[in-house]
């Protein structure tokens, strides 16, 4: 790949991580990191969520994942329940408090996107959306 193309891609990545505030230690006026918020999101999206699945899906070190899950459990955002068929498996669930936090994060994330696109026309917004979908499709296709 041409060095100029690589430089442009890396420049865009730096730009977008800055726009989203990904280097902030906390996400969207909460006491939680982006990684912690993403873990809460992933737990909420799965019917039978186990830590190993999260490690694979998010490509996170097992010990780091374990520390995060312990923190979230101590703060009563998640709970573990043993499988009725396999005692070695612990399923992860959001607690009511965890659901409320995730709702707050989702609302603030939606507002962040609205602010980011404020002032653009519907046509410009749709052009960006289509470009984002195309990027995702091409990279996903290449990874498989």
C-alpha positions in Angstrom: 0.0 0.0 0.0 1.2 3.5 -0.8 2.8 5.4 2.1 0.6 8.4 1.4 -2.6 6.3 1.7 -1.3 4.8 5.0 -0.6 8.4 6.3 -4.1 9.5 5.3 -5.7 6.6 7.1 -3.6 7.1 10.2 -4.4 10.8 10.2 -8.1 10.1 9.9 -7.9 7.5 12.8 -6.1 10.2 15.0 -8.8 12.7 14.0 -11.7 10.4 14.8 -10.3 9.2 18.1 -9.9 12.8 19.2 -13.4 13.7 18.0 -14.9 10.9 20.1 -12.8 11.7 23.1 -11.4 8.2 23.2 -8.3 9.3 25.1 -10.3 10.6 28.0 -10.1 8.4 31.1 -13.9 8.5 31.5 -16.5 8.3 28.9 -19.4 10.8 28.6 -19.4 12.3 32.1 -19.3 9.0 33.8 -16.7 7.4 36.1 -16.2 4.6 33.5 -13.7 4.0 30.7 -14.7 3.3 27.1 -13.6 -0.3 27.6 -15.8 -0.7 30.7 -18.8 0.9 28.9 -18.2 -1.4 25.9 -18.2 -4.5 28.2 -21.5 -3.4 29.7 -22.9 -2.9 26.2 -21.7 -6.4 25.1 -23.2 -8.0 28.2 -26.5 -6.3 27.5 -26.6 -7.6 24.0 -26.0 -11.3 24.7 -28.5 -13.8 26.2 -25.8 -16.1 27.6 -22.7 -14.0 28.1 -19.5 -15.5 29.5 -16.2 -13.7 30.1 -14.3 -15.8 27.5 -16.7 -14.6 24.8 -16.0 -11.0 25.8 -12.2 -11.6 25.7 -12.5 -13.0 22.2 -15.0 -10.5 20.8 -13.2 -7.4 22.2 -9.6 -8.8 22.0 -8.9 -7.9 25.6 -6.3 -9.6 27.8 -8.0 -12.2 30.1 -6.5 -10.7 33.3 -7.5 -7.2 32.3 -11.0 -8.5 31.6 -11.1 -10.2 35.0 -10.1 -7.0 36.8 -12.8 -5.0 34.9 -15.5 -7.6 35.6 -14.6 -7.7 39.3 -14.8 -3.9 39.5 -18.2 -3.9 37.7 -19.4 -6.6 40.0 -18.2 -4.8 43.2 -20.0 -1.7 42.0 -23.2 -3.8 41.5 -23.4 -3.1 37.7 -23.2 -6.7 36.8 -23.9 -10.0 38.4 -22.7 -13.5 37.8 -25.0 -16.6 37.8 -23.7 -20.1 37.5 -25.0 -22.2 34.6 -27.5 -24.8 35.6 -25.9 -27.3 33.2 -22.2 -26.5 33.7 -21.0 -25.2 37.1 -17.7 -24.0 35.5 -19.6 -21.4 33.4 -20.7 -18.1 34.9 -23.1 -16.1 32.9 -22.9 -12.3 33.2 -25.9 -10.1 33.5 -26.5 -6.4 34.0 -28.1 -5.4 37.2 -30.8 -2.7 37.3 -28.1 -0.2 38.2 -26.0 -1.4 35.3 -28.9 -1.1 32.9 -29.5 2.5 34.1 -25.9 3.4 33.6 -25.8 1.9 30.1 -29.0 3.8 29.3 -27.3 7.0 30.4 -24.3 6.3 28.3 -26.4 5.4 25.3 -28.4 8.7 25.6 -25.2 10.7 25.9 -23.6 8.8 23.0 -26.6 9.6 20.8 -26.3 13.3 21.9 -22.6 13.2 21.0 -23.4 12.0 17.5 -26.1 14.7 17.1 -23.7 17.4 18.2 -21.0 16.0 15.8 -23.3 16.3 12.8 -25.0 19.5 13.9 -25.0 22.0 11.0 -24.7 19.4 8.3 -27.4 18.8 5.8 -29.3 15.5 5.6 -27.5 14.8 2.4 -24.1 15.4 4.0 -25.1 13.2 7.0 -26.2 10.4 4.7 -23.1 10.7 2.6 -21.0 10.2 5.8 -23.2 7.4 7.0 -22.9 5.5 3.6 -19.1 6.0 3.7 -18.9 4.6 7.2 -21.0 1.6 6.3 -18.8 1.0 3.3 -15.6 1.2 5.4 -17.1 -1.3 7.9 -18.2 -3.6 5.1 -14.8 -3.6 3.3 -12.8 -4.1 6.5 -15.2 -6.8 7.9 -15.0 -8.6 4.5 -11.2 -8.5 4.5 -11.0 -9.9 8.1 -13.1 -13.0 7.4 
